[in-house]
C-alpha cells in the first residue's frame, strides 16, 4: 500500500522554522491559500469525516453518501484539500482512499497558536 504525498502545499511548512519566525510574503501567500481552502463548510465536513473514519481513511463513495453531495462535487473538494496538503490519497483499483495529512493540519495549528507544542511533542502522540 503506497501513500501518495501531496504536491507543494502547506504541509511543506510543517514543523519548520518558518512558523517560529516572521512569515515572508511567499510563505504568507501559501498559508493564505491553504486557509481559503479550509474556509468552505463542505471541505471542513470532509476533513472531519475522514479523520473520524474507521482506520483514519475512507473512500470517495462513502463521503458522497454521508454529505449528500454528488460524487463529482466531493471529488472537486477533495482535490482542493489534496492540492493544499490537507489530505493524502491512495488509489486501489477503482477506489480512491483519502486520509488526513497530519503535517498540513499541524502547520495550521502551529500558525494559530505557536505556543502550543507540536503534536509530535505532546505526550501520547
C-alpha positions in Angstrom: 0.0 0.0 0.0 1.8 3.1 -1.2 0.9 6.6 0.1 0.9 9.4 -2.4 2.2 12.6 -0.9 0.5 15.9 -1.7 2.1 18.4 -4.1 3.7 21.6 -2.8 1.4 22.5 0.0 1.0 24.0 3.4 2.2 20.7 4.8 5.7 21.5 3.4 5.9 24.2 6.1 5.1 21.8 9.0 7.4 21.9 11.9 9.8 24.2 10.0 11.5 27.3 11.4 9.2 29.3 9.2 6.4 29.2 11.7 8.7 30.2 14.5 9.8 33.4 12.7 8.1 36.2 10.8 6.5 35.0 7.6 7.9 36.3 4.4 5.5 37.3 1.6 5.6 33.9 -0.2 5.0 31.9 3.0 2.1 34.2 3.9 0.6 33.7 0.4 1.0 29.9 0.7 -0.7 29.8 4.1 -3.5 32.2 3.0 -4.3 29.9 0.0 -4.4 27.0 2.4 -6.8 28.8 4.8 -9.0 29.7 1.9 -9.3 26.0 1.0 -10.4 25.3 4.6 -12.9 28.2 4.5 -15.6 26.0 2.9 -18.2 24.2 5.0 -18.2 21.1 2.8 -14.4 20.8 3.0 -14.4 21.1 6.8 -17.0 18.4 7.0 -15.0 16.2 4.6 -11.9 16.6 6.9 -14.0 15.8 9.9 -15.5 12.7 8.3 -12.1 11.4 7.0 -10.4 12.0 10.4 -13.1 10.1 12.2 -13.4 7.3 9.6 -12.6 3.7 10.6 -8.9 3.3 10.2 -8.5 7.1 9.6 -9.2 6.8 5.9 -12.3 6.5 3.7 -13.3 6.2 0.0 -14.9 8.9 -2.1 -18.1 7.0 -2.5 -18.6 6.8 1.3 -18.1 10.5 1.6 -20.6 11.3 -1.1 -23.2 9.2 0.7 -22.6 10.9 4.1 -22.6 14.5 2.8 -25.5 14.2 0.3 -23.4 15.8 -2.4 -22.7 14.3 -5.8 -19.5 12.4 -6.3 -18.1 14.9 -8.8 -18.6 17.7 -6.2 -16.9 15.6 -3.5 -14.1 14.8 -5.8 -13.7 18.6 -6.6 -13.5 19.4 -2.9 -11.1 16.5 -2.1 -8.9 17.7 -5.0 -8.6 21.2 -3.4 -7.9 19.6 0.0 -5.2 17.4 -1.6 -3.6 20.3 -3.5 -3.4 22.3 -0.3 -1.8 19.4 1.6 -4.6 18.6 4.0 -5.3 15.1 2.7 -3.4 12.2 1.2 -4.9 10.0 -1.4 -4.2 6.4 -2.5 -5.6 4.6 -5.4 -6.6 0.9 -5.0 -8.1 -0.4 -8.2 -11.1 1.8 -9.0 -11.3 3.2 -5.4 -9.5 6.3 -4.2 -8.9 6.4 -0.5 -8.3 9.6 1.5 -6.7 10.2 4.9 -5.9 13.4 6.7 -2.3 14.6 6.1 -1.4 15.4 9.7 1.5 17.7 8.6 -0.9 20.0 6.8 -3.2 20.2 9.8 -0.3 20.6 12.2 1.0 23.6 10.2 -2.3 25.5 10.7 -2.3 24.5 14.3 1.2 25.9 14.8 0.3 29.1 12.9 -2.8 29.8 15.0 -1.1 29.0 18.4 2.7 29.0 18.1 3.0 28.5 21.9 1.4 25.0 21.7 4.0 22.2 21.4 4.0 20.4 18.1 1.5 17.4 18.2 4.5 15.1 17.9 6.0 16.6 21.1 2.8 16.0 23.1 2.5 13.0 25.5 0.6 10.1 23.9 1.4 11.2 20.3 
